[in-house]
Amino acid sequence: MTLTNQDVVELTAWRRKLHQHPEISNEEEKTAEEVVNFLADTGPDKVLTGLGGHGVAIVYDSGKAGPTVMFRSELDALPIHEVSGVSHSSLVPGKSHMCGHDGHTAILAAMGRQLGRKRPAHGRVVLMFQPAEETGNGAAGVVVDPRFGGIAPDLAFSLHNLPGVPFGEVRVKAGVVNCASRGMRIVLEGKTAHSSMPETGVSPMMAVSQLMPALPALGNGTFADDEFGMVTVTHVTMGEAVFGIAPGNAEVWATLRTRRDERMADLCAAAETLVKKIAGQQRLSARYDYHEIFVASVNAPDAVEHLQRALNEEGIAHGEDDLPMRASEDFGLFGHSAASAMFFLGAGEQHPALHNPDYDFPDDLIPIGSRIFMRTARNILD
């Protein structure tokens, strides 16, 4: 159940290769090929590609009856220009692994090496290399793929590295660990006019100026409250970038966030009512649509118990501090059909934050993460 020194060297080099060649959400074709090629010599019993886009599922089957246990990582990078200065920095301008998905992928690959040497005693392990986590459509695409039904897990586990937490420590708890969220794009349409005669048109300016504070004001409750809701305006555009035309259209983008999926429906309804009211007052037509939809990630108590047992047996410190998190994570969708749990692995208290341009995944987390996952798998299936 342990990696050799050579394994660690090779996994580290491979992680850095992935880091140098990032692919953003829904573009992870070459990254997926890297996964398949890297694990080919482990002799998997089944390999599924193109799941939910560019997802890969690699299955290690005991050939005996038992549960299916899935471990998931993400393949996608971010549209961020890297400034970390590390020798293996991104070679793709404007794209980089600033969330550590390259490291998570290496942790699952480490499991593949060990499972290739020794299958579980019963049941099977599915290593799910999921695409498009950052945009929220990756897990959804995987789940609706007809082939997923053939490997659908009874238990599902995932991890995410977490800067700000002491290196190698774990945060895990039952219940909500990541918020539900979705992006709301609001389109306002009026009528353009000459900038010397704005009264002859219908400008969205006043509606935009009202929506920018009114949307965040829909939020309520403290984060510790199940009724918590939050709205963040993220982008605004209005008219053309010229001086001679009074604007006739605008867009306001906002992210809606709640602890519970049920609360999200209420928050969306409130935002829609607000948009209709303000647009009507300003003689504008309005429409809206939703993007990057994440359900809440809710850890099942029995799945958490499996993780806590593994952590205790491996002597890894763990607690519930820092949870739940306001950030979203599309792993939550797997929890709608399986007992699932996600834990957070400390990247160091002073480590650059996720999505920062100077972030880089700490390679020394690879053996730690794989130890936790492997102990969990062996406890369940051996």
LOMI-295491 format. One record per atom (N, C-alpha, C): residue in three letters; z, y, x. Coordinates in steps of 0.05 Angstrom, whole numbers, plus 5000, padded with zeros to 4 digits. Last residue first. Layout:
// LOMI-295491
AlaZYX/...
This chain:
// LOMI-295491
Asp502249064780/Asp502948834797/Asp505448684786/Leu501549504746/Leu499549284745/Leu500249044763/Ile505649874752/Ile504649814726/Ile503149544725/Asn506549904807/Asn508749854789/Asn507849764762/Arg501350044826/Arg502549774832/Arg504849704813/Ala500850574805/Ala499050354798/Ala500250084802/Thr505150834832/Thr505050824803/Thr503250594793/Arg503650764885/Arg506150644876/Arg506150624845/Met498951064884/Met498850774889/Met501350634880/Phe500751594873/Phe498951454855/Phe498951154859/Ile504051674919/Ile505151694892/Ile503351544872/Arg500351604960/Arg502751434959/Arg503851434930/Ser496752024951/Ser495851744947/Ser498151554946/Gly499952464964/Gly498952434937/Gly498052144931/Ile500852355019/Ile503052375000/Ile502152334972/Pro495752355043/Pro497352105043/Pro499652125023/Ile494352915030/Ile492752685022/Ile494352425022/Leu497353325050/Leu498053235024/Leu496552985015/Asp495153465098/Asp497453285099/Asp498453195072/Asp491353855086/Asp490553575089/Asp492853385089/Pro491854345038/Pro493254235061/Pro492653935064/Phe486154725021/Phe487854495014/Phe489254385039/Asp486355425027/Asp485155175037/Asp487054945031/Tyr485156115010/Tyr486355855005/Tyr484855625019/Asp483056615010/Asp483956505036/Asp485356235033/Pro481856774959/Pro479556724977/Pro480356605004/Asn485456414908/Asn485356634928/Asn483156564948/His485755974877/His483656164871/His483656404888/Leu492755894891/Leu490255784881/Leu488356014872/Ala495456264947/Ala495356174919/Ala492656064912/Pro497456045012/Pro495856214995/Pro495456094967/His504255835022/His501355765023/His499855955004/Gln509655875023/Gln508156105033/Gln505056055033/Glu511355375004/Glu512255624991/Glu510655864999/Gly506754844993/Gly508255015012/Gly508955284999/Ala504654534956/Ala502954584978/Ala504354764999/Gly507354024914/Gly507754274929/Gly506054304953/Leu504053784860/Leu504853714887/Leu504953964904/Phe505253604795/Phe504453824812/Phe505753784839/Phe502553124748/Phe504753244764/Phe503553444783/Met501152904682/Met500253044706/Met502653144721/Ala499952364639/Ala501852544652/Ala500652654677/Ser498852004577/Ser497952134602/Ser500152314613/Ala496651504537/Ala499251624547/Ala498651734574/Ala490551704505/Ala492051534524/Ala494751664529/Ser488052064473/Ser487451784468/Ser488951594487/His489652564488/His489252514460/His488752224453/Gly489752604543/Gly492252534529/Gly491952494500/Phe484952804557/Phe485252524560/Phe487852424546/Leu485953354550/Leu484253214530/Leu484552914532/Gly488753534595/Gly490153494570/Gly488553334549/Phe485353664636/Phe486353384635/Phe487753324609/Asp484154194638/Asp482854034617/Asp483553744618/Glu488854704639/Glu487954464654/Glu486654274634/Ser491455374648/Ser490455154632/Ser489254934650/Ala497655724663/Ala494855644669/Ala494055404652/Arg503055744653/Arg501255894635/Arg498255814639/Met506755134656/Met505255354669/Met503455494649/Pro513554924639/Pro510654904639/Pro509355144653/Leu515554924708/Leu513954814686/Leu515254884660/Asp518855094749/Asp516155204748/Asp514455094726/Asp522754484754/Asp522354774758/Asp519454844757/Glu523753954751/Glu522254064729/Glu521854364732/Gly522853534810/Gly524453674790/Gly522553794769/His523553134870/His522053224846/His523953364827/Ala522352844933/Ala523953024917/Ala522253124893/Ile521052164945/Ile519852434944/Ile521452604924/Gly521851624953/Gly523651814965/Gly522552094966/Glu519051234927/Glu517751344952/Glu519551554965/Glu522251154883/Glu521850934902/Glu520651024928/Asn521751654858/Asn524351564868/Asn524051344889/Leu516251644846/Leu517351854863/Leu520051774875/Ala516051214810/Ala514551204835/Ala515651404855/Arg519251414768/Arg520051164782/Arg518651154810/Gln516151844753/Gln518851894764/Gln519851644779/Leu511551584733/Leu511451764756/Leu514151804769/His513851314689/His512451164710/His512251334735/Glu515651744659/Glu517651554670/Glu516351384692/Val510951974642/Val512552124661/Val514651934674/Ala509351594605/Ala507751634629/Ala509351774651/Asp513351664567/Asp513251414581/Asp511551424606/Pro512352214549/Pro514852134563/Pro514751874578/Ala506252534565/Ala507652334549/Ala510152244563/Asn504953224572/Asn505652974586/Asn507252784567/Val499753594551/Val502353504542/Val502953234555/Ser495854144556/Ser496453894570/Ser499353824564/Ala492054424503/Ala494554414517/Ala494854144531/Val484954484515/Val487254414498/Val489754414515/Phe480354984529/Phe482254794540/Phe484454734519/Ile473955224530/Ile476155144512/Ile477854924525/Glu469655594545/Glu471755484563/Glu474255414548/His468756014487/His467755884511/His470155774527/Tyr466556254423/Tyr468656154441/Tyr467455994464/Asp464256864393/Asp464056584398/Asp466156514419/Tyr462757364343/Tyr464357264365/Tyr463856964368/Arg460257984318/Arg460257694319/Arg461857604343/Ala459258564278/Ala460758414299/Ala460358114296/Ser456659214266/Ser456658924260/Ser458058784284/Leu460259814251/Leu458859634270/Leu458659354258/Arg463360224231/Arg460660184220/Arg458960014239/Gln468660244244/Gln466860394261/Gln463860354254/Gln471059904208/Gln471860194208/Gln469960364224/Gly468759424223/Gly468159544197/Gly468759834196/Ala471259344273/Ala468259374271/Ala467459504245/Ile476559284256/Ile475759514273/Ile472759554272/Lys476058804224/Lys477259054214/Lys476259294230/Lys473958424259/Lys472558494234/Lys473558764223/Val478058394298/Val475258474305/Val473758574280/Leu482358204267/Leu482558464280/Leu479758564287/Thr480557694252/Thr481157894232/Thr481158174244/Glu480257464303/Glu477857494287/Glu478257704265/Ala485657454318/Ala483757604334/Ala481157654318/Ala487757114279/Ala488757394281/Ala486757564296/Ala485056634291/Ala484756764264/Ala485557054265/Cys487156534342/Cys484256584338/Cys483756734312/Leu492456444329/Leu491756674346/Leu488856744344/Asp492055974298/Asp493156224286/Asp492356464303/Ala490155624336/Ala488555674312/Ala489455934299/Met494355614373/Met491755724381/Met490055794356/Arg498355314350/Arg498755604351/Arg496055744358/Glu496454804358/Glu496654904331/Glu496955214331/Asp497054744413/Asp494354754402/Asp494354874374/Arg501855154447/Arg501254934429/Arg498454964418/Arg502055584480/Arg503255334490/Arg502455104473/Thr496055974489/Thr498355894474/Thr499555644486/Arg491356494497/Arg492956294510/Arg495456234493/Leu484856774504/Leu487156724486/Leu488656484497/Thr481457254539/Thr482456984540/Thr484956964523/Ala475657644522/Ala478557614524/Ala479257314525/Trp470658134526/Trp471457854531/Trp474457844534/Val466358524490/Val469058504500/Val469758214502/Glu460358894491/Glu461658624491/Glu464458664502/Ala455959314452/Ala458159274472/Ala459058984470/Asn451059814434/Asn452159544434/Asn454359514455/Gly449160314440/Gly448960194413/Gly450059914411/Pro450760914476/Pro450660624472/Pro450560534443/Ala446161434488/Ala448861364477/Ala448761074469/Ile442361544545/Ile442561394520/Ile445461354512/Gly442061784595/Gly440661914573/Gly440861774546/Phe444361524637/Phe445761764627/Phe444461874601/Val445460804642/Val443761044643/Val445361274632/Ala446360224636/Ala447360394658/Ala445560624662/Glu447260124564/Glu445760104589/Glu446860284610/Gly453059874528/Gly450560024531/Gly449159954558/Met458559594560/Met457659764537/Met455059904544/Thr463459084572/Thr460959224579/Thr459959364555/Val469158774599/Val468058964579/Val465359074590/His473758254609/His471158374616/His470258544592/Thr478858084594/Thr477858014621/Thr475258154629/Val484858154562/Val482058254563/Val481058214591/Thr488857644540/Thr488257804563/Thr485357894562/Val494057454498/Val491257534499/Val490857714523/Met498556954479/Met497857154498/Met494857204497/Gly504356674447/Gly501456724447/Gly500856954466/Phe509556224430/Phe508356404450/Phe505256424446/Glu512255874400/Glu510456054386/Glu509156254404/Asp515655624434/Asp513355474425/Asp511355644410/Asp518056014488/Asp517955974459/Asp515455814451/Ala517756164539/Ala519455924533/Ala519355844504/Phe515056634538/Phe513556394547/Phe515156134541/Thr516656974477/Thr516956934505/Thr515556664513/Gly512357294428/Gly514157084437/Gly514457074467/Asn505357454426/Asn508057484417/Asn509757254429/Gly499157824423/Gly500957634436/Gly503857674426/Leu496658264403/Leu496858024385/Leu498757814397/Ala495958624443/Ala498258664426/Ala498658434406/Pro491058494465/Pro493458404479/Pro495958424461/Leu487958764423/Leu487858484427/Leu490258374443/Ala489159314428/Ala489959164404/Ala489858864408/Pro487059534475/Pro489959494473/Pro490759314449/Met481459424464/Met482559354490/Met485659344489/Leu480059604413/Leu480459314417/Leu481959254443/Gln479360154419/Gln481560054402/Gln482159754408/Ser475060194453/Ser477560314462/Ser479960224445/Val471259934421/Val472059814446/Val474759924455/Ala470860304380/Ala471760034374/Ala472659894399/Met468860754406/Met471460764395/Met472560484389/Met463760554424/Met465760644443/Met468560644431/Pro459260384397/Pro461560204396/Pro463960304413/Ser455860874356/Ser456760784382/Ser459160584380/Val450360994324/Val452960864318/Val453960734344/Gly446861634323/Gly447161344328/Gly449861244318/Thr447262164317/Thr445062034303/Thr445161734307/Glu451162354350/Glu451862324322/Glu449662194306/Pro449162434400/Pro450462184395/Pro451062134365/Met444962754427/Met445362754398/Met446762484390/Ser444562694480/Ser444962964471/Ser445562984441/Ser443262164486/Ser445962244493/Ser446562534486/His440161884429/His439862054453/His442662154460/Ala442761234410/Ala441861504404/Ala441461654431/Thr443260564381/Thr443160754403/Thr442261034393/Lys447860274337/Lys445160394340/Lys445160594363/Gly451359694342/Gly451059934326/Gly448160024328/Glu455259114352/Glu452559234351/Glu452459464332/Leu459158714394/Leu459058934375/Leu456359064376/Val461758094407/Val459358254410/Val459358454387/Ile466557764444/Ile466157924421/Ile463758104426/Arg468657144464/Arg466657354470/Arg466057504444/Met474356844487/Met473056954463/Met471157174471/Gly476356254518/Gly475156514521/Gly473756604496/Arg482655924512/Arg479755944506/Arg478856224510/Ser487955454522/Ser486655714525/Ser483755694517/Ala494455154526/Ala491755164514/Ala490555434518/Cys498255074587/Cys497555194561/Cys494755124552/Asn501654504613/Asn499554714616/Asn498754814588/Val505854194596/Val505854284624/Val503754494630/Val509853964543/Val507654144551/Val508054224581/Gly512853324560/Gly512253544542/Gly510053724553/Ala516553174619/Ala515353094594/Ala514753344577/Lys514853394686/Lys516653384663/Lys515153274639/Val514853564755/Val513753394733/Val515853394711/Arg513453724820/Arg514453834795/Arg513153664773/Val515153514886/Val513653484861/Val515053614838/Glu514153684956/Glu515853644932/Glu514053634907/Gly510353814995/Gly510953534990/Gly512853484967/Phe513054455008/Phe511054255015/Phe512053965009/Pro515654804952/Pro515954694978/Pro514054464984/Val510955204916/Val512954984914/Val513254864942/Gly506955544929/Gly509455664919/Gly511655464917/Pro501355154907/Pro502555334925/Pro505055474912/Leu500254534885/Leu501454784875/Leu502754944897/Asn495354054866/Asn497054174886/Asn497954444876/His495853614812/His494653864822/His496453964843/Leu494052974784/Leu495753154799/Leu494353414805/Ser494352464732/Ser492952664749/Ser495052824764/Phe493351884692/Phe495052044710/Phe493252234725/Ala493851474634/Ala492251654651/Ala494051844667/Leu493450854601/Leu495151054614/Leu493351224632/Asp489150614579/Asp491650604564/Asp493550814574/Pro482450894582/Pro485050804593/Pro487250784573/Ala475950634574/Ala478050814563/Ala480750714571/Ile471450394589/Ile473550414610/Ile475850584600/Gly468150394545/Gly468450144559/Gly470550154581/Gly467950924530/Gly469350734513/Gly469850474527/Phe464451164565/Phe467351194570/Phe468951004553/Arg459351104546/Arg460250904566/Arg463250934572/Pro458451544513/Pro458851274501/Pro459951074521/Asp462052134524/Asp460051954535/Asp460451674525/Val466452404508/Val464452354487/Val462152174498/Val469352454555/Val470552304532/Val468352234512/Val466152774588/Val466752504596/Val467652344571/Gly466153264561/Gly463653124566/Gly464152834572/Ala471653394565/Ala470353364538/Ala467753204541/Ala472253454619/Ala473653234606/Ala472353184579/Gly468753924625/Gly468453674640/Gly469753434626/Asn469454414603/Asn467654234588/Asn467353964602/Gly472554774632/Gly473754654609/Gly471954454594/Thr471155004679/Thr470055124655/Thr470954984629/Glu473854694717/Glu474354984716/Glu473255114691/Glu471854174713/Glu474554234703/Glu474954534699/Ala466753934725/Ala467054164708/Ala469854214696/Pro467653204730/Pro466253464735/Pro467453694718/Gln472152734758/Gln471252884735/Gln469853144743/Phe472852124776/Phe472152374790/Phe470752554770/Met477351654764/Met475651834749/Met475252094765/Leu478451004775/Leu478551264790/Leu476451444777/Val481950534741/Val479550694740/Val480050954755/Val484349884749/Val484750164756/Val482050304754/Arg486649354705/Arg484649494722/Arg485349784727/Gly490148724697/Gly489048984688/Gly487049094707/His493848474754/His492648444728/His491748724719/Ala494548614807/Ala494948334799/Ala493848274772/Pro489349024838/Pro491848984823/Pro492048694813/Arg486448844902/Arg486248904874/Arg489048894861/Lys486249074965/Lys487948904948/Lys487749004919/Arg482049364986/Arg483349155003/Arg485148964986/Gly480849714946/Gly478749534957/Gly479849314973/Leu485449994942/Leu484849804921/Leu482549614929/Gln484950314988/Gln487150114986/Gln486649904964/Arg480450614977/Arg480550455001/Arg482650234999/Gly482050874930/Gly479750684930/Gly479750504954/Met486051214948/Met486750994930/Met484550784931/Ala482751564976/Ala484751414991/Ala485651174974/Ala480051794933/Ala478551624952/Ala480451454969/Leu484252094912/Leu483251864897/Leu481551684914/Ile484652464954/Ile486952294947/Ile486052054931/Ala479752714953/Ala480452544976/Ala482752364970/Thr480352994906/Thr478252784907/Thr478852604931/His484253364921/His484853174900/His482852934901/Gly481153644959/Gly483553494967/Gly484353284947/Asp477453894926/Asp476553714948/Asp478753534958/His480554204895/His479353964882/His478253774903/Gly482854684911/Gly483754434923/Gly482654184910/Cys481055164897/Cys483155054879/Cys484154784890/Met476955344927/Met479355504928/Met481455414908/His471855164953/His473954994941/His476555144943/Ser466455624938/Ser468455504955/Ser470455344939/Lys461156094942/Lys462255864929/Lys464255734949/Gly458856524970/Gly459756564943/Gly460956334929/Pro454756115011/Pro455756385004/Pro456556404975/Val456755525037/Val455255625015/Val456255905007/Leu460055315073/Leu457455395083/Leu455655505062/Ser467055415077/Ser464655375060/Ser462155475074/Ser470255215139/Ser469855395116/Ser467255325102/His472554925180/His470954785161/His470454955136/Ser475755265208/Ser473255175221/Ser471455035202/Val478055815168/Val478355555179/Val475655455190/Gly477656315142/Gly477356305171/Gly477756035184/Ser478056445089/Ser480256315101/Ser480156315131/Val474656675052/Val475356835076/Val477656715091/Glu469356505007/Glu471656425023/Glu472156605047/His467856744945/His467056754973/His469456704990/Ile467456344887/Ile469056534903/Ile468156514932/Pro466455984841/Pro464656194850/Pro466156414865/Leu469255334861/Leu469355594846/Leu467355794857/Ala467954634850/Ala469054854865/Ala468855104848/Asp469253984820/Asp468054244821/Asp469554444839/Leu471653484813/Leu469553504833/Leu468753794839/Glu478353234804/Glu476153404796/Glu474153434819/Ser481352594786/Ser481152834803/Ser478752994793/Arg485552104756/Arg483352304754/Arg483552524775/Phe486451444741/Phe487351664758/Phe485051854760/Met488150984689/Met486251164701/Met487651384718/Val488950324675/Val490350554684/Val488450734699/Thr489049844625/Thr487250014642/Thr488750264649/Pro493249254623/Pro492549534616/Pro490449654635/Gly490448584621/Gly492548784627/Gly491549064620/Ala487547974644/Ala488348154622/Ala490548344631/Lys483947984706/Lys485947864688/Lys486748074667/Gly480748234740/Gly479548004726/Gly481447874708/Ser482248694764/Ser483548454773/Ser482148204762/Asp477849204785/Asp478749024763/Asp479948764774/Tyr476549844794/Tyr477549614810/Tyr479049434790/Val471350314785/Val473250124773/Val473949904792/Ile469850974782/Ile469750744799/Ile472050564791/Ala465951464752/Ala468251284748/Ala467851044765/Val463852124758/Val463751854770/Val466251704763/Gly460052664729/Gly462452514733/Gly461952234744/His456253044717/His456052914743/His458552744749/Gly456352954652/Gly454953124671/Gly454652974697/Gly459352534631/Gly459952814623/Gly458653014641/Leu457452144684/Leu459252164661/Leu459852454656/Gly454151994727/Gly453052174706/Gly454852194682/Thr456051304738/Thr455351574747/Thr454251734723/Leu460450784749/Leu459050934729/Leu458551214740/Val461450174777/Val461050454784/Val459350584762/Lys465749624785/Lys463949774768/Lys463750054778/Asp468549414827/Asp467449224808/Asp465549364788/Pro467549644896/Pro468549674868/Pro467149484849/Gly467649584955/Gly466849374936/Gly467949404908/Thr468249944994/Thr470749834983/Thr470149624962/Asp463450165008/Asp464349935023/Asp467049825014/Ala463050604973/Ala461350374969/Ala462450124983/Leu465751084978/Leu467250854968/Leu465650594965/Phe461851434995/Phe464251405012/Phe465751155004/Asn457951414954/Asn457351314981/Asn459851254997/Val460751654912/Val459651384909/Val459151264937/Val461852164935/Val464051984926/Val463051694925/Glu456752374944/Glu458552334966/Glu460752134959/Glu454952424891/Glu453652234909/Glu455452174933/Ala458252844875/Ala458552584862/Ala457252364879/Thr456253254907/Thr459053164911/Thr459452894899/Lys451153304886/Lys451453194913/Lys454253104919/Glu452453494833/Glu450853254837/Glu451253134865/Glu455353904806/Glu456653734826/Glu455053484834/Glu454754304769/Glu452754284790/Glu453554084811/Asn458954384734/Asn456454284723/Asn454154274743/Ser462254844776/Ser462254684752/Ser459454634741/Ile459654854844/Ile461154954822/Ile460754784797/Glu460554534905/Glu458754564882/Glu460454644858/Pro461154614977/Pro462254634949/Pro460054654928/His461454405032/His459054395015/His459954394985/Gln466154425059/Gln463954575070/Gln461554595051/His469254065031/His469954345030/His467654515040/Leu466953575045/Leu466753675017/Leu467253975015/Lys468853585098/Lys465953585092/Lys465453685064/Arg474253545090/Arg473253785101/Arg470153815098/Arg474453025070/Arg475353245053/Arg474253505064/Trp472852755116/Trp471152745092/Trp471852975073/Ala477052835151/Ala474352925158/Ala472552945134/Thr481052575120/Thr481252855127/Thr478552975134/Leu479152055120/Leu479452195095/Leu479652495099/Glu479551935175/Glu476951935162/Glu477052085135/Val485051975185/Val483152135200/Val480452165186/Val486951595149/Val487751875146/Val485852065161/Asp484751125170/Asp484151215142/Asp484651515140/Gln487351105219/Gln484451145218/Gln483551235191/Asn492450995203/Asn491951245216/Asn488951315216/Thr492150695137/Thr492250685166/Thr491850965178/Leu496250755079/Leu493750815093/Leu494150775123/Thr499450225042/Thr499550465060/Thr496750505073/Met500049765016/Met500050005000/Met500050255017/
